[in-house]
Amino acid sequence: MAEMVILPLIQNLGSLLNDEANSLLQVRPEVELLHKELKLMTASLKDADAIYHKSERAKEWVRQLRELAFEAEDTIEVFVYEVVQRWRGGVVRKIIKFPKLLINAHQFRGKIQDINGKITKLKDDQMNYDIKPLERGQTFTQTHQLEVSSSAQKFWPVDVVGLQSEAEKLAKLLMKKESLGRFSVVSITGMGGLGKTTLARKIYDRDDVKRHFDCQAWVHISKEYRMKDVLYNIIKQVMVLTEAEREELASKEVVILEERLSNFLKEKKNSLFLLDDVWSREDWDKLKNTFLVPCDGQQCRVLLTTRDEGIARHADPNADPYKLKHLDEKKSLKLFSKVFFRSPNDADAESSLNSLNKEMKKLATDIVQKCDGLPLAIVVLGGLLLEKRLTTIAEWKKVLDSVDWHLDTSNCLKVLSLSYTELPSHLKSCFLYFGFFPNDAEIERDKLIRLWVAEGFLEPRGNLRMEDVAGDCLEELMQRNLIHVAKWKSNGVPQSFIIHDLLLKLAISEAKESNFLNISTPQKSLNCYRRVALRDKSSEDNMAQSPNHSSSINSSNLLRTLLCFTEMNPSLYREFKLLNVLDLEDAPGIKTLPKEIGKLIFLKYLSFRGTGLKTLPPWVGNLYNLQTLNLFGTRIDEYLPIEILKLEKLRHLLCYRRIPKWRSDDSIVKKAIEICRCSSPPRQRQLGELSHLQTLWLRPGDWIEDGLEMLTDLRDLRIGGYEGHLENFREALSQAIVKLVRLEVLFLLELGGTEIFFPSFSNHVYLYDLYIGGCIRKLPEFNNFPPNLTRLRLANTRLEEDMIVILEKLPKLKELTLDKQPYDGVVMKCSARGFPKLEDLTLHEFHCLRNWIVEEGALPNLRILEMNELYGLKGIPNGLRHVTKLQKLTLAMPKEFLERVKEGGDDWEKIKHVPSINTREKEIPIEISQHLPGYERQWVDIYRGDNPSC
């Protein structure tokens, strides 16, 4: 606890001494002394943390030190803030304020000297608080920072043992043909952490279940769910929708969504809905009206998981719920072995367990017994031992001795608490940060990383970027099974995470203990907290009571982080002048910004993503500490203010708008607002001066010629233009891309039919995700593609030759999307052994395509195939019958085509092995149907006299 609070402050003081040298000039000796005293305390911090959960005296020592740290940080930043505001005034204003600044400096010295004295006293008195230097070997806690092992890069989820027979039994029950009432409900009950969701997923993902139900959807029901979100989530899963249709539905009311879903389900024979984690009878009563009354041989089944058996019996009084039991000793040991030895299956786990000597096996038995047969506790504890590399008898004994297992509280919670206690200090902050997010939220990896970097609690590691350090921290939390991956990127890196609700409760509980964060509502006071998440309503986990602060600074200065998940009064922003993080993503009611935000000079993270913000004022250039500015999905007009080019610390800029070229005419000079301590007229600035940029999403503009090639740290570059804008900067962009060899993601879009270029990427070894949207006519040879490309999207490319000839040679390609007339030819052929790694293929709007040939041996690893609006295609490729790993087929095609793929149709035999087939009828637009005869004649001319296998 102590390290988690003090080490970030030490880093922050070091940054302030460097970045705010001018502001702290008059008081630098005092701040340097404070910095030195805190660094000398680091050894004591480790000693205090070792006994924190065992000694109330140690807790009190840490509490006092934490309050002093907060007071020191507040005092210094308030002083810097006042100095900066003085320097922003005119000459007369500066002269008038100068005496006051001298007085403030004198008062500041007195406060810092007082804080230094208290810190010295705390250090001298630590023996009176039970804090003693640790003896070597006294605890198994490894206080040094863990390096991520190579195995962290090969993370895979752990499967709970012994659920195969249960899954088989419940799957058969779901697929029974006889009607069990309006619709039958199969329920799985049990306490949190037993594996209800894991079992439900096993059933839901079975091939026989997918074949039986032609309509399936999975939704998680949180305590604070919204019916609109549930309906929208179901519709997205069961219906084949375009992106435009999805966006339209997202804005519809509940009544319209219910009607749309009901009309769709009338056409389905068998439907399955998995409702995961239903919390109350009232919730079920609202949700059940979503489902269709079966008629004419239809089946509607609900697979429900809940902790309350009463809810299960209420949902279907005629059916007994399946009660998930705790694991017995044998299964517990097998699961522990799967985690600790990373065994891929039950047989290997049992073999690894039997390889242990008698004493180690006895210790393993004693350890899992403390977990009460709860899979979550076993998985977390096994992950702890694995990540800390504890392999000896002595180390395992210390695990057993490290926690008082015999308290009245649940052993499961003790195990989970141990997993937190044994985290290094920097990982403690990372884990607690998950407490910000609502239960069942899917949390984006990139967003988390940017937030953590802005918070400043990550420890530098050599020459690594802080974003890479944050990524390593996420890997470590994954290895300890404290968080789980929700979605993966094509390159094997997580895209988003989820956290089990018991672990979320642990994070919130520990955050409350350490005053790390608070969950509140806009109606409550936000004072007295360092970090706050605003929600629609208070939950049972809210930390409503205000902590005790000894800081003499105004309490409104305490807030450093504000994450808003609801609407709030914009005038509140001005009250918190020391904010570091302001995240308003998707917050309603935001159209303009109060000018007071321009005074939040400590802001490092600012997000208005998905809001109704229409303008970004020029004074954004005042926020000279800003690292992340996220404006994606806002309603900002075409141009961004040129003052953005002043933000020299900017690392991530996300907004598909333009930055105008910096001009020195009077109109710009008058509008410009110079940042901090600078009264000279604004000089010409270039994008290339933002040397820390790693993410850049913009429309094409003069900025491409103003130093883009200098941004050699760029990882993610996305440029979206239209009507020739990208073509205007072809040469400059091409030269820049050649130099940007660290790119991982590149997005080039040119709407309007103008031809764009496709440069060589043979030297871009980090580039794994490439999107080209625009006319290119011809693809380069495959050796000009990025050598490690795993995801490729081509749209509006109007290729004249079959692109498959080149694309199927890409050795690591996993995802391929060909969209919106990518190819003007009538025949496309996938050769034997082509696309060796491809798993996901989307074909959309090939108006010319008449024949798609798939040779036997092509697409050996294809799992997902989408064929949408291929209006000229004659039928399913014959070779698709040999693509045995195909799990999901989505077809949005004309009626005649869909008739061929129905059971008994001409193409049914080619796809009957696919577990999940989802279809939607699409009417051929008149303007396209007029051209189809011409495509047919072109196909006949090419293949006259031939009879190719299709």
LINVENVEN-V34039 format. One record per pair of residues at least 6 apart in sequence whose C-alpha atoms are under 7 Angstrom apart, sorted by the first residue. I is the first residue (numbers start at 1). J is the second residue. D is the distance in whole Angstrom. If there is no record, write none. Layout:
i-><I	I>
j-><J	J>
d-><D	D>
//
This chain:
i-><1	1	2	2	2	2	3	3	3	4	4	4	4	5	6	8	8	10	10	10	13	23	23	24	26	27	27	30	30	30	34	47	47	47	47	48	48	51	52	52	57	57	58	58	58	61	67	67	67	68	71	72	72	74	74	74	75	84	84	86	86	87	87	87	88	88	140	140	141	143	145	148	148	152	152	158	160	160	161	161	161	162	163	167	167	167	171	171	174	174	182	182	183	183	183	184	184	184	185	185	185	185	185	185	186	186	186	186	187	187	187	187	187	187	188	188	188	188	188	188	188	188	189	189	189	189	189	189	189	189	189	189	190	190	190	190	191	192	192	193	193	193	194	194	194	194	194	195	196	197	207	208	210	210	211	211	213	213	213	214	214	214	214	214	214	215	215	215	215	215	216	216	216	216	217	217	217	217	217	217	218	218	218	219	219	219	219	219	219	220	220	220	221	221	221	221	222	222	222	223	228	228	231	231	232	232	235	240	240	240	258	262	265	269	269	270	270	270	271	271	271	272	272	272	273	273	273	274	274	274	275	275	275	276	276	277	277	278	278	279	280	281	281	284	294	312	313	313	326	326	327	327	328	332	332	333	333	334	334	334	336	336	336	337	337	337	338	338	339	339	339	340	340	340	341	343	360	363	367	368	370	371	371	371	371	371	372	372	377	377	377	379	380	380	380	380	380	381	381	383	383	383	384	384	387	387	390	405	405	420	426	426	426	427	431	432	432	432	434	434	435	435	435	436	439	440	441	442	442	442	442	443	443	443	444	444	444	445	445	445	445	449	449	449	451	452	453	453	454	454	460	461	477	478	482	483	483	483	484	484	484	485	485	485	485	486	486	486	487	487	487	488	488	489	490	490	490	490	491	491	511	512	516	516	517	517	517	517	518	518	518	518	518	518	519	519	519	519	519	520	520	520	520	520	520	521	521	521	521	521	522	522	527	527	527	527	528	528	528	528	528	529	529	530	530	530	530	531	531	531	531	532	532	532	533	533	533	534	534	534	534	535	535	535	536	556	556	557	557	557	559	559	559	560	560	560	560	561	561	561	561	562	562	562	563	563	563	564	564	564	565	566	566	567	567	567	573	574	574	577	577	578	578	579	579	579	580	580	580	580	581	581	581	581	582	582	582	583	583	583	584	584	585	585	585	585	585	586	586	586	587	588	590	590	590	591	591	591	592	592	592	598	598	598	598	600	601	601	601	601	602	603	603	603	604	604	604	604	605	605	605	605	606	606	606	607	607	607	608	608	609	609	609	609	609	610	610	610	611	611	612	612	613	613	613	614	614	614	614	615	615	616	616	616	617	618	618	618	618	619	620	620	621	621	621	621	621	622	622	624	624	624	625	626	626	626	627	627	627	627	628	628	628	628	629	629	629	630	630	630	631	631	632	632	632	638	638	639	639	639	639	640	640	640	641	642	642	642	643	645	645	645	648	648	649	649	650	650	650	651	651	651	651	652	652	652	652	653	653	653	654	654	655	655	656	656	656	656	657	657	658	658	658	658	659	659	660	661	661	662	662	663	664	669	674	686	686	687	687	687	687	688	688	688	688	688	691	692	693	693	693	694	694	694	694	695	695	695	695	696	696	696	697	697	697	698	698	698	699	699	699	700	700	700	700	700	704	704	704	705	708	709	709	709	712	712	713	714	714	714	715	715	715	715	716	716	716	716	717	717	717	718	718	718	719	719	719	720	720	720	721	721	721	722	722	722	723	723	723	723	724	724	726	727	734	741	741	742	742	743	743	743	744	744	744	744	745	745	745	745	746	746	746	747	747	747	748	748	748	749	749	749	750	750	751	753	753	754	754	755	755	755	756	756	756	757	758	760	760	761	761	761	762	762	762	762	762	763	764	765	765	765	766	767	767	767	768	768	768	768	769	769	769	769	770	770	770	771	771	771	772	772	772	773	773	773	773	774	774	774	775	775	775	776	776	776	777	777	777	777	778	778	778	779	781	782	782	782	782	788	789	789	790	790	790	790	791	791	791	791	792	792	792	793	793	793	794	794	794	794	795	795	795	795	795	796	796	796	796	797	797	797	798	798	798	798	799	799	799	800	800	800	801	802	802	804	804	804	808	808	809	809	810	811	811	812	813	813	814	814	814	814	815	815	815	815	816	816	816	817	817	817	818	818	818	819	819	819	820	820	820	821	821	821	822	823	824	825	825	826	826	826	826	826	826	827	827	827	827	828	828	828	829	829	829	830	830	830	830	831	831	831	832	832	832	832	833	833	834	834	835	835	836	836	836	837	838	838	838	839	839	839	839	840	840	840	840	841	841	841	842	842	842	843	843	843	844	844	844	844	845	845	845	846	847	847	847	848	848	849	849	849	850	850	850	850	851	851	852	852	853	853	854	854	854	854	854	855	856	856	859	860	861	862	862	862	863	863	863	863	864	864	864	864	865	865	865	866	866	866	867	867	867	868	868	868	869	869	870	871	871	871	872	875	876	877	878	878	878	879	880	880	881	881	886	887	887	887	888	888	888	888	889	889	889	890	890	890	891	891	891	892	892	892	892	893	893	893	894	894	894	894	895	899	900	900	900	901	901	902>
j-><49	514	45	48	49	62	45	46	425	425	426	428	429	66	69	456	457	35	38	39	35	80	83	80	105	105	109	109	112	113	116	131	132	133	134	58	131	58	58	59	129	130	129	130	131	129	549	550	551	115	551	112	115	553	557	558	553	676	677	94	97	94	676	677	676	677	395	398	422	424	424	472	476	475	479	339	335	375	331	335	346	331	199	199	202	203	203	209	186	301	293	294	294	300	301	300	301	302	301	302	303	304	315	316	302	303	304	321	303	304	305	312	321	322	196	304	305	306	321	322	323	324	196	305	306	307	308	309	321	322	323	324	306	307	323	324	307	307	502	374	375	376	324	326	374	375	376	375	305	276	915	915	915	916	915	916	270	271	272	268	269	270	271	917	918	238	268	270	271	272	238	271	272	273	234	237	238	272	273	274	273	274	275	230	233	234	274	275	276	275	276	277	275	276	277	278	277	439	440	279	253	254	257	258	250	257	261	892	919	920	290	292	292	298	299	298	299	300	299	300	301	300	301	302	301	302	303	302	303	304	303	304	305	304	305	305	306	305	306	306	311	311	314	315	300	321	320	321	373	374	373	374	373	368	373	365	368	346	349	350	378	379	382	349	352	353	344	349	379	382	383	382	383	386	352	349	393	396	400	378	411	377	378	411	412	415	411	412	412	415	416	481	416	419	480	481	482	415	419	479	480	481	419	480	479	480	396	411	414	428	457	458	459	473	507	507	508	511	504	507	504	507	508	533	501	498	498	486	496	497	498	496	497	498	495	496	497	494	495	496	497	467	470	471	605	470	466	467	604	605	466	469	483	484	503	497	498	499	497	498	499	494	496	497	498	496	497	498	494	495	496	494	495	495	790	791	814	815	768	790	517	543	530	531	529	530	531	532	529	531	532	533	542	543	532	533	534	542	543	532	533	534	535	538	542	534	535	536	537	538	534	568	555	556	558	559	546	547	555	556	558	558	559	558	559	560	561	559	560	561	562	561	562	563	562	563	564	563	564	565	566	564	565	566	566	575	576	576	577	578	576	578	579	578	579	580	581	579	580	581	582	581	582	583	582	583	584	583	584	587	587	587	588	587	588	589	597	596	597	599	600	600	602	600	602	603	602	603	604	605	603	604	605	606	605	606	607	606	607	608	607	608	607	608	609	610	611	609	610	611	611	611	611	612	613	612	613	614	613	614	615	619	620	622	623	623	622	623	624	625	625	623	625	626	625	626	627	628	626	627	628	629	628	629	630	629	630	631	630	631	630	631	632	633	634	632	633	634	633	634	634	635	634	635	636	634	635	636	637	636	637	636	640	641	641	641	643	672	673	673	643	644	643	644	646	647	675	674	675	647	648	675	649	647	649	650	649	650	651	652	650	651	652	653	652	653	654	653	654	655	654	655	654	655	656	657	658	657	658	659	660	657	658	659	659	659	660	662	672	685	686	687	689	690	690	692	690	692	693	692	693	694	695	693	694	695	696	695	696	697	696	697	697	698	697	698	699	720	698	699	698	699	700	701	701	703	702	702	703	684	685	684	684	682	682	706	707	703	706	707	708	706	707	708	710	711	711	713	711	713	714	713	714	715	716	714	715	716	717	716	717	718	717	718	719	718	719	720	719	720	721	719	720	721	725	726	729	732	733	732	736	736	739	740	740	742	742	740	742	743	742	743	744	745	743	744	745	746	745	746	747	746	747	748	747	748	749	748	749	750	749	750	751	750	751	752	750	751	752	754	750	754	750	756	759	763	764	764	766	764	766	767	766	767	768	769	767	768	769	770	769	770	771	770	771	772	771	772	773	772	773	774	773	774	774	774	775	774	775	774	775	776	774	775	776	776	776	784	785	784	785	786	783	784	785	786	787	786	786	786	787	788	788	786	788	789	788	789	790	791	789	790	791	792	791	792	793	792	793	794	793	794	795	794	795	796	797	795	796	797	796	797	798	797	798	799	797	798	799	800	799	800	801	803	806	806	807	809	810	812	812	813	812	813	814	815	813	814	815	816	815	816	817	816	817	818	817	818	819	822	818	819	820	821	822	819	820	821	822	821	822	823	821	822	823	824	822	823	824	823	824	825	825	825	828	828	829	830	834	835	834	835	835	836	837	837	837	838	837	838	839	840	838	839	840	841	840	841	842	841	842	843	842	843	844	843	844	845	844	845	846	845	846	847	846	846	848	848	849	848	849	850	851	935	939	849	850	851	852	851	852	853	852	853	854	853	854	855	858	854	855	858	855	856	857	858	857	858	858	859	858	859	859	860	861	861	859	861	862	861	862	863	864	862	863	864	865	864	865	866	865	866	867	866	867	868	867	868	869	870	868	869	870	870	870	871	872	872	935	870	872	873	872	873	874	939	873	874	877	950	877	950	877	878	879	880	950	879	879	882	883	883	885	883	885	886	885	886	887	888	886	887	888	889	888	889	890	889	890	891	890	891	892	891	892	893	892	893	893	893	894	924	932	897	907	950	910	949	950	950	910	911	910	911	914	914	915	916	914	915	916	917	916	917	918	917	918	919	918	919	920	919	920	921	922	920	921	922	921	922	923	924	921	905	906	907	908	907	908	908>
d-><6	7	5	7	6	6	5	7	6	5	6	7	6	7	7	6	5	6	7	7	6	6	6	7	7	7	7	6	6	7	6	6	6	6	6	6	6	7	6	6	5	6	5	6	6	6	7	6	7	7	5	7	7	7	7	7	7	6	7	6	7	7	6	5	6	6	7	6	6	6	6	6	6	6	6	7	7	7	6	6	7	7	7	6	6	5	6	7	7	7	6	7	7	5	6	7	5	6	6	5	6	7	7	6	6	5	6	7	6	5	6	6	5	6	6	6	5	7	6	5	6	7	7	6	5	5	7	6	7	6	5	6	7	5	6	5	5	7	7	6	6	5	7	7	5	6	7	7	6	7	5	7	5	5	5	6	5	5	6	7	7	6	6	7	7	6	7	6	5	6	6	6	5	6	6	6	6	7	5	6	6	5	6	7	7	7	6	5	6	6	5	6	7	6	6	6	7	6	6	6	7	5	6	7	7	7	6	7	7	6	7	6	7	5	6	6	5	6	6	5	6	6	5	6	6	5	6	6	5	6	6	5	6	6	5	5	5	6	5	7	6	5	7	7	6	6	7	7	5	6	4	7	6	6	6	7	7	7	6	6	6	7	6	5	7	6	7	5	6	6	6	5	6	5	7	5	6	7	7	6	6	6	6	6	6	7	7	7	6	6	6	7	7	7	6	5	7	7	7	6	4	6	6	5	6	6	7	6	7	7	6	6	7	7	7	5	7	6	7	7	6	5	5	6	6	7	6	7	6	6	5	5	5	6	6	4	7	7	5	5	7	6	6	7	7	7	6	7	5	6	7	7	6	6	7	7	6	5	6	5	6	6	6	5	6	5	5	6	6	5	5	4	5	5	6	6	6	7	7	6	6	6	7	7	7	6	5	6	7	6	5	6	7	6	6	5	6	5	6	7	6	5	6	6	6	5	5	6	6	6	6	6	5	5	7	7	6	7	5	7	6	6	6	5	4	5	6	6	6	4	6	6	5	6	6	5	6	6	5	6	6	7	5	6	5	6	6	6	6	6	6	7	6	6	4	5	6	6	6	5	6	6	5	6	6	5	6	6	5	7	6	5	7	6	5	6	7	5	6	7	5	6	6	6	6	6	5	4	5	7	6	6	5	6	6	5	7	6	5	7	6	5	6	5	5	6	7	6	5	5	6	6	6	5	6	5	4	6	6	6	6	6	6	6	7	7	7	5	6	7	6	6	6	6	5	4	5	6	6	6	5	6	6	5	6	6	5	6	6	5	6	5	5	6	6	7	5	5	7	5	6	6	6	6	6	7	5	4	6	5	7	7	7	7	7	5	6	7	7	6	7	7	5	5	6	6	6	7	5	5	7	7	6	7	6	6	6	4	5	6	6	6	5	6	6	5	6	6	5	7	6	5	6	5	7	5	6	6	5	6	7	6	6	5	7	6	6	6	7	6	7	6	7	5	7	6	7	6	6	5	4	5	7	6	6	4	6	6	5	6	6	5	5	6	6	4	5	7	5	5	6	5	7	6	7	7	7	6	6	6	6	7	7	7	7	5	6	6	6	6	7	6	4	6	5	6	6	7	7	6	6	5	4	5	6	6	6	5	6	6	5	6	6	5	6	6	5	7	5	5	5	6	7	6	6	6	7	7	6	6	6	4	6	7	5	7	7	7	6	6	6	4	5	6	6	6	5	6	6	5	6	6	4	6	6	5	6	6	5	6	6	5	6	5	4	6	7	6	5	6	7	6	6	6	6	7	5	7	6	7	6	5	5	4	6	6	6	6	5	6	6	5	6	6	5	6	6	5	6	6	4	6	6	5	6	7	6	7	6	6	4	6	6	6	6	6	7	5	7	5	5	5	6	5	6	5	6	7	6	6	6	6	7	6	7	6	6	4	5	6	6	6	5	6	6	5	6	6	5	6	6	5	6	6	5	6	6	6	5	5	6	4	6	5	7	7	6	5	4	6	5	6	7	7	6	6	7	7	7	6	6	6	5	4	5	6	6	6	5	6	6	5	6	6	5	6	6	5	6	6	6	5	5	7	5	7	5	5	5	7	5	7	6	5	5	6	6	4	6	6	6	6	7	7	6	7	7	6	5	4	6	6	7	7	7	6	6	6	5	4	5	6	6	6	5	6	6	5	6	6	5	6	6	5	6	6	5	6	6	5	7	6	5	7	7	7	6	6	6	5	4	5	6	7	6	6	6	5	6	6	5	6	6	5	6	6	5	6	6	7	5	6	5	6	5	4	5	5	5	6	7	5	6	6	7	6	6	6	6	5	4	5	6	6	6	5	6	6	5	6	6	5	6	6	5	6	6	5	6	6	6	5	5	5	6	6	6	6	6	7	6	6	5	4	6	7	6	6	6	7	6	5	6	7	5	6	7	5	6	6	7	6	6	7	6	5	6	4	5	6	6	6	5	6	6	5	6	6	5	6	6	5	6	6	5	6	6	5	7	7	7	7	6	7	6	5	6	7	5	7	6	7	4	6	6	5	6	6	6	7	5	6	6	5	6	6	5	6	6	5	6	6	5	6	6	7	5	5	5	5	6	7	6	6	5	5	7	5	5	6>
//
